[in-house]
Amino acid sequence: MKVEFDEETCIGMYQCVAEWDAFEKDKSAGKAILEGSEEIEDGLFVREVPEEAELDAKFAARTCPVDAITIYDDDGEQLIP
């Protein structure tokens, strides 16, 4: 499973931070940060989701009010949003 985070879309509500510890607050930017991710294009970050964190990652994506977090399965199919 993979998570994709669009930092440009993020509005800094930080619900994702409460759901999965891979997200952290960047108060100076007013946005969340996806720890351990790779920037694949400007403002778009991707990382693998450890098997034990899959449920937390899904909750983080579901709680994002602006759909800045997208979850993909191992075949590349979009699961959330």
ChimeraX attribute file (.defattr): number of C-alpha atoms within 10 A of each C-alpha:
attribute: neighborCount
match mode: 1-to-1
recipient: residues
	/A:1	19
	/A:2	20
	/A:3	23
	/A:4	21
	/A:5	25
	/A:6	21
	/A:7	19
	/A:8	11
	/A:9	14
	/A:10	20
	/A:11	15
	/A:12	20
	/A:13	15
	/A:14	22
	/A:15	18
	/A:16	28
	/A:17	19
	/A:18	14
	/A:19	18
	/A:20	19
	/A:21	14
	/A:22	20
	/A:23	20
	/A:24	16
	/A:25	17
	/A:26	12
	/A:27	11
	/A:28	6
	/A:29	10
	/A:30	13
	/A:31	17
	/A:32	23
	/A:33	23
	/A:34	24
	/A:35	13
	/A:36	11
	/A:37	16
	/A:38	14
	/A:39	15
	/A:40	11
	/A:41	9
	/A:42	9
	/A:43	12
	/A:44	17
	/A:45	20
	/A:46	21
	/A:47	18
	/A:48	16
	/A:49	19
	/A:50	11
	/A:51	9
	/A:52	8
	/A:53	13
	/A:54	17
	/A:55	14
	/A:56	17
	/A:57	26
	/A:58	22
	/A:59	16
	/A:60	26
	/A:61	26
	/A:62	20
	/A:63	19
	/A:64	20
	/A:65	15
	/A:66	15
	/A:67	16
	/A:68	21
	/A:69	27
	/A:70	21
	/A:71	25
	/A:72	18
	/A:73	13
	/A:74	10
	/A:75	8
	/A:76	10
	/A:77	11
	/A:78	14
	/A:79	13
	/A:80	16
	/A:81	15
